[in-house]
Amino acid sequence: AIVNMVKNSIEAFEETTLNKTIRFQTFQNGFAISDNGSGISPKVADKLFTPFFSTKTTGQGVGLTLIREILLNHQATFSLKTNSDNWTIFEVIF
């Protein structure tokens, strides 16, 4: 799941993005991976974990679905959103 999260962060960067950054944070009961890539629009946010939905031209729409299933099977709660500073944060709590 973590490998797919990092892969998604890397793929979120546009070629013109300056200072590409991925942050890793750990908490007592979880972790967060965030990036300053292109962000997630509110229109797309509700569809992200839908099987076979992808915003990428070559995407198959299974990565986030797989992450979702792994996290649910481990009774984790999670969120994926872009904040007002245009950082996209994938937070996982166990």
PETATA-V407699 format. One record per residue. N is the residue number from 1. PHI is phi in radians with two decimals (* if undefined). D_LAST is the distance of its C-alpha to the last C-alpha in whole Angstrom. Layout:
# PETATA-V407699
n = (N & N)
phi = (PHI & PHI)
d_last = (D_LAST & D_LAST)
This chain:
# PETATA-V407699
n = (1 & 2 & 3 & 4 & 5 & 6 & 7 & 8 & 9 & 10 & 11 & 12 & 13 & 14 & 15 & 16 & 17 & 18 & 19 & 20 & 21 & 22 & 23 & 24 & 25 & 26 & 27 & 28 & 29 & 30 & 31 & 32 & 33 & 34 & 35 & 36 & 37 & 38 & 39 & 40 & 41 & 42 & 43 & 44 & 45 & 46 & 47 & 48 & 49 & 50 & 51 & 52 & 53 & 54 & 55 & 56 & 57 & 58 & 59 & 60 & 61 & 62 & 63 & 64 & 65 & 66 & 67 & 68 & 69 & 70 & 71 & 72 & 73 & 74 & 75 & 76 & 77 & 78 & 79 & 80 & 81 & 82 & 83 & 84 & 85 & 86 & 87 & 88 & 89 & 90 & 91 & 92 & 93 & 94)
phi = (* & -1.13 & -1.06 & -1.16 & -1.11 & -1.15 & -1.02 & -1.10 & -1.08 & -1.07 & -1.25 & -1.33 & -1.37 & -1.51 & -1.02 & -1.51 & -1.14 & -1.64 & 0.92 & -1.06 & -2.40 & -2.11 & -1.92 & -2.07 & -2.24 & -2.05 & -2.19 & -1.03 & -2.13 & 2.99 & -2.76 & -2.47 & -2.13 & -2.31 & -2.49 & -1.87 & -1.36 & -1.32 & 1.43 & -2.06 & -1.31 & -1.01 & -1.10 & -1.56 & -0.92 & -1.23 & -1.79 & -0.99 & -1.70 & -1.42 & -0.98 & 1.22 & -1.62 & -2.54 & -1.68 & -1.64 & -1.11 & -1.85 & -1.34 & -1.81 & 1.31 & -1.99 & -1.06 & -1.21 & -1.14 & -1.12 & -1.00 & -1.00 & -1.12 & -1.07 & -1.14 & -1.12 & -1.17 & -1.78 & 0.95 & -1.58 & -1.81 & -2.69 & -2.56 & -2.39 & -2.70 & -1.85 & -1.54 & -1.19 & -1.55 & 1.16 & -1.72 & -1.66 & -2.14 & -1.88 & -1.90 & -2.22 & -2.14 & -1.79)
d_last = (14 & 14 & 18 & 18 & 16 & 19 & 22 & 21 & 21 & 24 & 26 & 25 & 28 & 32 & 34 & 36 & 33 & 33 & 31 & 28 & 25 & 22 & 19 & 16 & 14 & 12 & 10 & 9 & 5 & 6 & 9 & 12 & 15 & 18 & 21 & 25 & 26 & 28 & 25 & 24 & 27 & 26 & 28 & 26 & 22 & 22 & 23 & 21 & 19 & 22 & 23 & 26 & 26 & 27 & 28 & 29 & 33 & 32 & 29 & 28 & 25 & 23 & 20 & 18 & 18 & 17 & 14 & 13 & 14 & 12 & 9 & 10 & 11 & 8 & 7 & 5 & 7 & 9 & 12 & 15 & 18 & 21 & 22 & 26 & 26 & 25 & 22 & 20 & 16 & 13 & 10 & 7 & 4 & 0)
